[in-house]
């Protein structure tokens, strides 16, 4: 009803005449509900003029109110007005809800845009960080290469200076020696000249006397020889005359000489044959370092050990050896195959063990021979080169000795690359090449008597003929975390707990969680070989023996582990330095990943 007070009539207000109500009176300009003051609707007037107070409009409103009260449709008009007001409120609430929904949608869209921008920003930051890290790594490598080059130049300068100094000292020493030799020679010549002059003077003075003595001695010597010849001639002539006149003596003499010659040659040949038989059956060849094959001397010295070995049943080939599960399964298959091959008198296969040192190659070779019922013999490749020309003979003796074994022999060649190198290289000598040829001749065919097992850290240096004789290759790797934990528990129990529980030795263990400590040690000892882990047990035992009260504490255990890790890191560093030198090769196999993981595990030792 705002139109009553001079406000413009709403568009949705119904016509009051249809309800029986009187229409509002028209304004001064002839239009009902016009603006107060009749100013019209021109756009140049301000909006405040449209709401200016008009007393006529008030009167008209009062009159309209009276007419509305008198009208029979007043109640319906009021209800209609209320309904219109509620409709407008509902429309306003609907619009507000729509506005709120739009605002929420805008917020969601804004949040999505912000998240997308943030994701792009993070991706760009990650890319920049990667580029920065790559650039820093490139700078670090370049800096390290520059340091290496500078160090190499410094080493070359120092070496050149040392060589120059050595050459100067050598030239000075040579000149000094030559001068001394010249002086000594002059003095010697003067002395000899003086002696010769003195002797010549004496000889000239005693010439007559010397000539007379020479004549007398010559006369006596001639007479003595003539008498001897006459006496011997007469005796021999008489004896020979008597000998040739008696045919029985001649026959007996001929028979005796014949039997003597036959006896001499028979004794010489028989002695050689017997010596070779004894050496092949009972002796140990010079190339063999260690063997389980019993000899007569060993059986006499150790009868109890001999009896035990004869009556001991073969055990598991991997007993006491901890390796990776797949490697254990493969080695167990090899042990079973070797045992059945020996039982069925089949041909043995030659195997190559390669990998880092201390990973159990020699240990498994011994266990394999014991498990299969064979004897084992261990030789080292470094023992062949010093033998020179005798290497060929020693190699033939060793394989003859191996073929004479009744139980079969497992020949384990450790560090085989020391003498089985390529024959085309200049580093190998003629004697070593001849020894290698003898080895190839003896291993050219499969054997039922012996089994060849080679171990090497650098199998790529083998001669191609050696690779042709290898039937199976087994790669021994460094122990993983689970294998190290099993090793630590085994050696901790063997070297620490068992001596402590027996009470026979001066060794006690402090109270701490052994299981958790073994797990922690296994995690720290990444990169260590099985031999190095076993040495930890010996180090713990020695630390307890060295303490005042003989008690092994947790701190002592950690100290020994830190020392072992630090020593291993030094070895790896030495190996890297050797590998960076031109023309040098390293004999120790260490994985780069294992070497890089050593330093973070170091803990300060107290």
C-alpha positions in Angstrom: 0.0 0.0 0.0 2.9 2.3 -0.5 1.1 3.9 -3.4 -1.3 5.5 -0.9 1.6 7.6 0.5 2.7 8.9 -2.9 5.1 6.0 -3.7 4.9 4.4 -7.1 2.4 1.6 -7.4 3.9 -1.9 -7.4 3.4 -3.8 -10.6 2.0 -6.9 -8.8 -0.7 -5.0 -6.7 -4.2 -6.0 -7.9 -6.8 -3.6 -8.9 -9.0 -2.6 -5.9 -11.9 -1.9 -8.2 -12.2 -5.6 -8.8 -12.7 -6.1 -5.1 -15.4 -3.5 -4.9 -13.1 -0.8 -3.4 -12.9 2.7 -4.6 -9.9 3.6 -6.8 -7.4 6.0 -5.5 -7.9 9.6 -6.5 -5.7 10.8 -9.3 -2.7 13.1 -8.8 -2.5 16.7 -9.8 -1.1 15.7 -13.2 -4.1 13.5 -13.8 -2.4 10.2 -12.9 -3.2 8.2 -9.9 -0.3 7.2 -7.6 2.0 9.8 -9.2 4.9 11.3 -7.4 4.3 13.9 -4.8 4.5 17.5 -6.1 3.6 16.5 -9.7 7.2 16.9 -10.8 6.8 14.2 -13.5 9.2 11.4 -14.3 12.0 13.4 -16.0 15.4 11.8 -15.6 17.1 15.1 -14.7 15.5 15.3 -11.2 17.0 13.6 -8.2 15.5 10.6 -6.6 14.9 12.4 -3.3 12.2 14.6 -5.0 10.1 11.6 -5.6 9.8 10.9 -1.9 9.0 14.5 -0.8 6.2 14.7 1.8 2.7 15.4 0.3 -0.2 16.2 2.7 -2.7 15.4 0.0 -1.5 11.9 -0.3 -1.9 11.5 3.4 -5.5 12.6 3.2 -6.1 10.3 0.3 -4.6 7.5 2.4 -6.9 8.2 5.3 -9.9 8.3 3.0 -8.9 5.1 1.4 -8.5 3.5 4.8 -12.0 4.5 5.7 -13.4 3.2 2.4 -11.5 0.0 3.0 -12.9 -0.5 6.4 -16.5 0.1 5.1 -15.9 -2.3 2.2 -17.2 -5.9 2.6 -14.0 -7.2 1.0 -11.6 -5.6 3.5 -10.6 -8.9 5.1 -9.9 -10.5 1.7 -7.9 -7.5 0.7 -5.8 -7.7 3.8 -5.2 -11.4 3.4 -4.3 -10.8 -0.2 -1.8 -8.1 0.8 -0.3 -10.5 3.4 0.0 -13.3 0.8 1.7 -10.9 -1.5 4.1 -9.9 1.2 4.9 -13.5 2.1 5.4 -14.3 -1.6 7.8 -11.4 -1.9 9.6 -12.7 1.2 9.8 -16.3 -0.2 11.1 -14.8 -3.4 13.7 -12.8 -1.5 14.8 -15.9 0.5 15.0 -17.9 -2.7 17.2 -15.2 -4.2 19.3 -15.1 -1.1 19.7 -18.9 -1.2 20.7 -18.7 -4.9 23.1 -15.9 -4.0 24.6 -18.0 -1.2 24.8 -21.1 -3.5 26.6 -18.9 -6.1 28.9 -17.6 -3.4 29.7 -21.2 -2.3 30.2 -22.2 -5.9 32.6 -19.2 -6.3 34.4 -20.2 -3.1 34.8 -23.8 -4.4 35.9 -22.6 -7.8 38.4 -20.2 -6.1 39.7 -23.0 -3.8 40.1 -25.3 -6.9 41.9 -22.6 -8.7 44.1 -22.0 -5.7 44.8 -25.7 -5.3 45.7 -25.9 -9.0 48.0 -22.9 -8.7 49.5 -24.4 -5.6 50.1 -27.7 -7.4 51.7 -26.0 -10.3 53.8 -24.0 -7.9 54.9 -27.1 -6.1 55.7 -28.9 -9.4 57.7 -25.9 -10.5 59.5 -25.8 -7.2 60.2 -29.5 -7.4 61.5 -29.1 -10.9 63.7 -26.2 -9.8 65.0 -28.2 -6.8 65.8 -31.1 -9.1 67.6 -28.8 -11.5 69.4 -27.2 -8.6 70.4 -30.6 -7.2 71.6 -31.8 -10.6 73.6 -28.6 -11.0 75.1 -28.9 -7.6 75.9 -32.6 -8.2 77.5 -31.6 -11.5 79.5 -29.0 -9.8 80.6 -31.4 -7.1 81.6 -34.0 -9.7 83.5 -31.4 -11.6 85.1 -30.2 -8.4 86.1 -33.7 -7.5 87.5 -34.4 -11.0 89.5 -31.2 -10.8 90.8 -32.3 -7.4 91.8 -35.6 -8.8 93.5 -34.1 -11.8 95.3 -31.6 -9.6 96.3 -34.4 -7.3 97.5 -36.5 -10.3 99.6 -33.5 -11.5 101.1 -33.1 -8.1 101.9 -36.8 -7.9 103.5 -36.6 -11.3 105.6 -33.6 -10.3 106.7 -35.3 -7.1 107.5 -38.5 -8.9 109.5 -36.6 -11.5 111.4 -34.7 -8.8 112.1 -37.9 -7.0 113.3 -39.6 -10.1 115.6 -36.6 -10.9 116.9 -36.7 -7.3 117.5 -40.5 -7.5 119.2 -40.1 -10.9 121.5 -37.4 -9.5 122.3 -39.5 -6.4 122.9 -42.5 -8.7 125.2 -40.6 -10.9 127.2 -39.3 -7.9 127.4 -42.7 -6.4 128.5 -44.2 -9.8 131.2 -41.6 -10.2 132.4 -42.2 -6.6 132.5 -45.9 -7.1 134.4 -45.5 -10.4 136.9 -43.2 -8.8 137.4 -45.7 -5.9 137.8 -48.6 -8.4 140.3 -46.6 -10.4 142.4 -45.8 -7.3 142.1 -49.4 -6.1 143.2 -50.7 -9.5 146.2 -48.4 -9.6 147.3 -49.5 -6.1 146.8 -53.1 -7.0 148.9 -52.7 -10.2 151.7 -50.9 -8.2 151.7 -53.7 -5.6 151.8 -56.5 -8.3 154.6 -54.7 -10.1 156.6 -54.4 -6.9 156.0 -58.1 -6.1 157.0 -59.2 -9.6 160.1 -57.1 -9.5 161.2 -58.5 -6.1 160.4 -62.1 -7.2 162.3 -61.6 -10.5 165.3 -60.3 -8.6 165.3 -63.3 -6.2 164.9 -65.7 -9.1 167.9 -64.2 -10.9 170.0 -64.5 -7.8 169.0 -68.2 -7.2 168.8 -69.3 -10.8 171.7 -71.9 -10.6 170.4 -73.4 -7.4 166.8 -73.7 -8.8 168.0 -75.4 -12.0 170.0 -78.0 -10.0 167.0 -78.8 -7.8 164.7 -79.2 -10.8 167.2 -81.6 -12.5 167.5 -83.8 -9.4 163.7 -84.0 -9.0 163.1 -84.8 -12.6 165.7 -87.6 -12.5 164.2 -89.2 -9.5 160.7 -89.0 -10.8 161.7 -90.6 -14.1 163.5 -93.4 -12.4 160.5 -94.1 -10.1 158.0 -94.1 -13.0 160.2 -96.5 -15.0 160.5 -98.9 -12.1 156.7 -98.8 -11.5 156.0 -99.5 -15.2 158.3 -102.5 -15.2 156.9 -104.0 -12.0 153.2 -103.4 -13.2 154.0 -104.9 -16.6 155.5 -108.0 -15.2 152.7 -108.5 -12.7 149.9 -107.8 -15.2 151.5 -109.9 -17.9 151.9 -112.9 -15.5 148.3 -112.5 -14.3 146.8 -112.1 -17.7 148.7 -115.1 -19.0 147.3 -117.2 -16.2 143.8 -115.8 -16.6 143.6 -116.4 -20.4 145.0 -119.9 -19.9 142.0 -120.8 -17.6 138.6 -120.8 -19.4 136.6 -121.3 -16.2 137.8 -118.0 -14.7 136.9 -116.2 -17.9 133.3 -117.6 -17.9 132.8 -116.8 -14.2 134.2 -113.2 -14.7 131.8 -112.6 -17.7 128.8 -113.9 -15.8 129.6 -111.8 -12.7 130.0 -108.6 -14.7 126.7 -109.3 -16.5 124.8 -109.9 -13.2 126.4 -106.8 -11.6 125.2 -104.6 -14.5 121.7 -106.1 -14.4 121.5 -105.6 -10.6 122.6 -102.0 -10.8 120.1 -101.0 -13.5 117.3 -103.0 -11.8 117.9 -101.3 -8.5 118.0 -97.9 -10.1 114.8 -98.4 -12.0 113.0 -100.1 -9.1 114.0 -97.4 -6.7 112.5 -94.7 -9.1 109.3 -96.6 -9.5 108.9 -97.2 -5.8 109.6 -93.6 -5.0 107.0 -92.4 -7.5 104.4 -94.9 -6.2 105.0 -93.8 -2.6 104.8 -90.1 -3.5 101.7 -90.6 -5.6 99.9 -92.8 -3.0 101.1 -91.6 0.3 102.9 -88.2 -0.1 101.3 -84.8 -0.6 102.2 -82.8 -3.7 104.1 -79.5 -3.2 101.2 -77.5 -4.7 98.6 -78.8 -2.3 98.3 -76.5 0.7 95.6 -78.5 2.6 94.0 -81.8 2.1 91.7 -84.2 3.9 93.2 -87.2 2.2 94.8 -89.5 4.8 98.4 -90.6 4.4 100.2 -93.3 6.2 102.2 -90.8 8.3 99.0 -88.9 9.3 97.2 -92.1 10.2 100.1 -93.1 12.5 100.3 -89.7 14.1 96.5 -89.2 14.6 94.8 -92.6 14.8 91.7 -91.3 16.7 91.0 -88.7 14.0 91.5 -91.3 11.3 88.9 -93.6 12.9 86.4 -90.8 13.4 86.7 -89.8 9.7 86.2 -93.3 8.6 83.0 -93.8 10.7 81.5 -90.4 10.5 78.3 -90.0 8.5 78.2 -87.1 6.0 76.2 -84.1 7.2 74.4 -81.3 5.5 76.6 -79.5 2.9 75.4 -76.1 4.2 75.7 -76.8 7.9 77.2 -73.7 9.5 77.1 -71.7 6.2 74.7 -68.8 5.9 73.9 -67.6 2.4 71.1 -66.1 0.4 68.1 -68.4 0.1 68.3 -68.8 -3.7 72.1 -69.4 -3.5 71.6 -71.9 -0.7 69.1 -73.8 -2.8 71.4 -73.8 -5.8 74.4 -75.0 -3.7 72.3 -77.7 -2.1 71.3 -79.0 -5.6 75.0 -79.1 -6.5 75.9 -81.0 -3.3 73.1 -83.6 -4.0 74.2 -83.9 -7.6 77.9 -84.4 -6.6 77.0 -87.0 -4.0 74.9 -89.1 -6.4 77.5 -88.7 -9.2 80.2 -90.1 -6.8 77.9 -93.0 -5.8 77.0 -93.9 -9.4 80.6 -93.4 -10.6 79.6 -90.8 -13.1 81.6 -88.0 -14.5 82.1 -85.0 -12.3 81.3 -81.4 -13.4 83.8 -78.5 -13.0 82.4 -75.5 -11.1 83.5 -71.9 -10.9 82.9 -69.9 -7.7 83.3 -66.1 -8.1 82.5 -63.1 -6.0 83.9 -60.9 -3.2 86.3 -62.5 -0.7 85.0 -63.9 2.5 81.6 -65.0 1.1 82.0 -68.7 1.9 83.6 -70.2 -1.3 86.3 -72.2 0.4 84.1 -73.2 3.3 81.4 -74.6 1.0 84.1 -76.4 -1.1 85.3 -78.3 2.0 81.7 -79.0 3.1 80.8 -80.2 -0.4 83.7 -82.7 -0.4 82.8 -84.0 3.0 79.1 -84.3 2.2 79.7 -86.2 -1.1 82.1 -88.6 0.6 85.1 -87.3 -1.3 88.5 -86.0 -0.2 89.4 -82.4 -0.8 92.6 -80.7 -1.6 93.2 -76.9 -1.6 95.8 -75.2 -3.7 96.5 -71.5 -4.3 97.2 -70.0 -7.7 99.9 -67.8 -6.3 102.1 -70.9 -5.5 102.5 -71.8 -9.2 104.4 -68.8 -10.6 107.4 -69.0 -8.1 108.1 -72.6 -9.1 109.3 -71.6 -12.6 110.3 -74.6 -14.7 109.4 -77.0 -12.0 105.7 -76.0 -12.3 105.0 -78.4 -15.1 106.4 -81.4 -13.2 104.6 -80.3 -10.0 101.3 -79.9 -11.9 101.6 -83.5 -13.4 102.4 -84.9 -10.0 99.4 -83.2 -8.4 96.9 -84.6 -11.0 98.5 -88.0 -10.8 98.1 -87.9 -7.0 94.4 -86.8 -7.5 93.7 -89.7 -9.9 95.1 -92.2 -7.4 92.4 -91.4 -4.8 90.0 -94.2 -4.2 87.3 -92.0 -2.7 87.5 -89.4 -5.3 89.1 -85.9 -4.9 87.6 -82.4 -5.0 90.4 -80.1 -6.1 89.7 -76.6 -5.0 91.9 -73.9 -6.7 91.8 -70.7 -4.7 92.8 -67.4 -6.4 92.8 -69.3 -9.7 93.2 -66.2 -11.8 96.8 -65.9 -10.5 98.1 -68.5 -13.0 95.1 -69.2 -15.3 95.4 -65.9 -17.1 95.1 -65.4 -20.8 98.1 -66.8 -22.7 98.0 -64.0 -25.2 99.0 -61.3 -22.6 102.6 -60.2 -22.1 102.4 -60.4 -18.3 102.5 -64.2 -18.3 106.0 -65.8 -18.5 107.0 -68.8 -20.6 107.3 -71.1 -17.6 103.8 -70.1 -16.4 102.4 -70.5 -19.9 103.9 -74.1 -19.9 102.4 -74.8 -16.5 99.0 -73.5 -17.8 99.3 -75.8 -20.8 99.9 -78.8 -18.5 96.9 -77.8 -16.4 94.8 -77.7 -19.6 96.1 -81.1 -20.8 95.1 -82.7 -17.5 91.6 -81.2 -17.4 90.8 -81.6 -21.1 88.3 -84.4 -20.4 85.6 -85.1 -17.7 87.0 -87.3 -14.9 85.5 -89.9 -12.6 88.4 -89.5 -10.2 88.4 -85.8 -9.3 86.2 -82.7 -9.4 87.6 -79.3 -10.2 86.3 -76.2 -8.3 87.8 -72.8 -9.2 87.5 -69.7 -7.1 88.3 -66.2 -8.3 87.5 -62.6 -7.7 88.3 -61.7 -11.3 87.0 -64.5 -13.6 87.2 -62.2 -16.6 91.0 -62.7 -16.6 90.7 -66.5 -17.3 92.0 -68.0 -20.5 89.2 -69.0 -22.9 90.3 -72.6 -22.6 89.6 -72.5 -18.9 86.2 -71.0 -19.5 85.5 -73.9 -21.8 86.3 -76.4 -19.1 83.9 -74.8 -16.6 80.5 -76.5 -16.6 78.7 -74.3 -14.0 79.2 -70.8 -12.6 78.0 -69.8 -9.1 78.0 -66.2 -8.0 78.7 -65.6 -4.3 77.3 -62.3 -3.2 77.7 -60.3 0.0 75.1 -61.2 2.7 71.9 -59.2 2.9 70.3 -57.9 6.1 68.6 -61.2 7.0 71.7 -63.2 6.3 73.8 -60.8 8.4 71.4 -61.0 11.3 71.6 -64.8 11.2 75.4 -64.6 11.1 75.6 -62.1 14.0 73.3 -64.3 16.1 75.3 -67.5 15.2 78.8 -66.0 16.0 77.5 -64.1 19.1 76.3 -67.4 20.5 79.4 -69.3 19.4 82.1 -66.9 20.6 80.3 -65.2 23.5 77.2 -67.0 24.9 78.5 -70.5 24.8 81.9 -69.8 26.5 80.0 -67.6 29.1 77.5 -70.4 29.9 80.1 -73.1 30.2 81.9 -71.2 32.8 85.3 -72.7 31.8 86.7 -69.4 30.5 87.1 -65.9 31.9 84.1 -64.5 30.1 80.8 -63.0 31.2 78.1 -61.0 29.5 76.4 -58.0 30.9 72.6 -57.7 31.0 71.2 -56.2 27.8 68.7 -57.3 25.0 70.9 -59.6 22.9 68.2 -60.1 20.2 67.6 -56.4 19.6 71.3 -55.8 19.7 72.0 -58.4 17.0 69.3 -56.9 14.8 70.8 -53.4 15.2 74.3 -54.7 14.4 73.1 -56.5 11.3 71.5 -53.2 10.1 74.7 -51.3 10.7 77.1 -53.8 9.1 75.8 -53.3 5.5 78.6 -54.2 3.0 80.5 -56.5 5.3 81.3 -60.0 4.2 80.7 -63.2 6.1 84.4 -63.4 7.2 84.3 -59.9 8.5 81.1 -60.6 10.5 82.7 -63.8 12.0 85.7 -61.7 13.0 83.3 -59.5 15.0 82.6 -62.5 17.3 86.3 -63.0 17.9 86.7 -59.3 18.6 84.0 -59.3 21.2 85.6 -62.3 22.9 89.0 -60.6 22.9 87.5 -57.4 24.3 86.0 -59.4 27.2 89.3 -61.1 27.9 91.1 -57.8 27.8 88.7 -56.1 30.4 89.5 -56.1 34.1 86.5 -58.1 35.2 86.0 -60.2 32.0 82.5 -58.8 31.4 81.4 -58.0 27.9 79.2 -54.8 27.9 76.9 -53.4 25.3 79.3 -50.4 24.8 82.2 -52.7 24.1 80.1 -54.5 21.5 79.2 -51.2 19.8 82.8 -50.1 19.8 84.0 -53.2 18.1 81.3 -52.9 15.5 82.2 -49.3 14.8 85.9 -50.2 14.5 85.0 -53.0 12.0 82.8 -50.6 9.9 85.5 -47.9 9.9 88.2 -50.4 8.9 86.0 -51.7 6.0 85.4 -48.1 4.9 89.1 -47.5 4.7 89.6 -50.7 2.6 86.9 -49.5 0.2 88.6 -46.1 0.0 91.9 -47.7 -0.8 90.3 -49.8 -3.4 88.7 -46.7 -5.0 92.1 -44.9 -5.0 93.8 -47.9 -6.7 91.1 -48.1 -9.3 91.5 -44.4 -10.2 95.2 -44.9 -11.0 95.9 -45.6 -14.6 97.0 -49.1 -15.5 96.1 -50.5 -12.1 93.6 -53.2 -11.2 92.1 -54.1 -7.9 91.7 -57.6 -6.6 88.9 -56.8 -4.1 85.3 -57.0 -5.2 83.1 -54.4 -3.6 79.8 -53.2 -4.9 79.5 -49.3 -5.4 76.1 -49.4 -3.6 77.6 -51.2 -0.6 80.7 -48.9 -0.6 78.5 -45.8 -0.6 76.3 -47.0 2.2 79.3 -47.5 4.6 79.9 -44.0 5.9 76.4 -43.2 7.1 76.6 -46.3 9.4 79.6 -45.1 11.3 79.2 -44.3 14.9 81.8 -42.5 17.0 83.8 -45.0 19.1 84.6 -44.1 22.7 
